[in-house]
Amino acid sequence: MDQVAPGCRVTIAYDDDPDDTDTFLLGSRELMALADSTEIEVFSPQSPLGQAITGAKVGQHVSYRAPNGRPIQVTILEVQPYRS
């Protein structure tokens, strides 16, 4: 899998600090409830980050605005189907 879609486990790197990475589940409320029993953070596809990365491919750089208005650029490092 090389393209971000809801239901995927995604790893990103922040372009201003490539050593700073996050791995999370891009998912709906149903997936959030399932993930509650795990340690993985969940982002909604409708969130600023979720909207920016949906459809992006591994290696692609994308940008979005944080809730405070600050622009953030990230690189998609890995995309996998989510398995609880």
C-alpha positions as CSV (number, residue, x, y, z in Angstrom):
1,M,0.0,0.0,0.0
2,D,1.5,3.3,-1.0
3,Q,-1.4,5.8,-0.9
4,V,-3.0,7.3,2.3
5,A,-6.7,6.4,2.8
6,P,-9.0,6.2,5.8
7,G,-8.3,3.0,7.7
8,C,-4.5,3.2,7.2
9,R,-1.7,3.4,9.7
10,V,0.5,6.3,8.5
11,T,4.0,7.4,9.5
12,I,5.0,11.0,8.7
13,A,8.1,13.1,9.2
14,Y,7.9,16.8,9.9
15,D,10.0,18.6,7.2
16,D,11.4,21.2,9.7
17,D,12.8,18.3,11.8
18,P,13.0,15.0,9.9
19,D,13.9,13.1,13.1
20,D,10.5,14.1,14.5
21,T,8.0,11.5,13.2
22,D,4.5,10.4,14.1
23,T,2.6,7.2,13.5
24,F,-1.2,7.3,13.7
25,L,-4.4,5.8,12.4
26,L,-6.3,7.9,9.8
27,G,-9.9,6.8,10.6
28,S,-13.5,7.4,11.4
29,R,-15.3,7.4,14.8
30,E,-15.8,3.6,14.5
31,L,-12.0,3.1,14.0
32,M,-11.4,5.5,16.9
33,A,-13.4,3.3,19.2
34,L,-11.5,0.2,18.0
35,A,-8.2,2.0,18.5
36,D,-9.1,3.1,22.1
37,S,-7.9,-0.2,23.3
38,T,-4.5,0.3,21.6
39,E,-1.7,2.9,22.0
40,I,-2.1,4.4,18.5
41,E,-3.3,8.0,18.1
42,V,-6.2,8.6,15.7
43,F,-6.8,11.5,13.3
44,S,-10.0,12.1,11.4
45,P,-9.8,12.3,7.6
46,Q,-11.7,15.7,8.1
47,S,-8.9,17.1,10.3
48,P,-6.5,19.5,8.7
49,L,-3.8,16.8,8.7
50,G,-6.2,14.2,7.5
51,Q,-7.4,16.3,4.6
52,A,-3.8,17.1,3.5
53,I,-2.5,13.6,3.5
54,T,-5.5,11.7,2.1
55,G,-4.6,10.5,-1.3
56,A,-0.9,11.3,-0.8
57,K,1.7,8.7,-1.7
58,V,4.8,7.4,0.2
59,G,7.6,10.0,-0.3
60,Q,5.3,12.8,-1.1
61,H,5.5,16.2,0.7
62,V,2.3,17.8,1.8
63,S,1.4,20.9,3.8
64,Y,-1.5,21.9,6.0
65,R,-2.4,24.6,8.5
66,A,-2.4,23.8,12.2
67,P,-5.4,25.1,14.3
68,N,-3.2,28.0,15.3
69,G,-2.7,29.0,11.7
70,R,0.9,27.9,11.4
71,P,1.8,26.1,8.2
72,I,3.2,22.6,8.7
73,Q,4.9,20.5,6.0
74,V,5.3,16.7,6.3
75,T,6.6,13.8,4.3
76,I,4.7,10.5,4.1
77,L,7.1,7.8,5.2
78,E,5.0,4.7,5.4
79,V,1.4,3.6,4.8
80,Q,0.0,0.3,6.0
81,P,-3.5,-1.2,6.5
82,Y,-4.5,-0.9,10.1
83,R,-4.6,-4.1,12.1
84,S,-5.6,-3.9,15.8
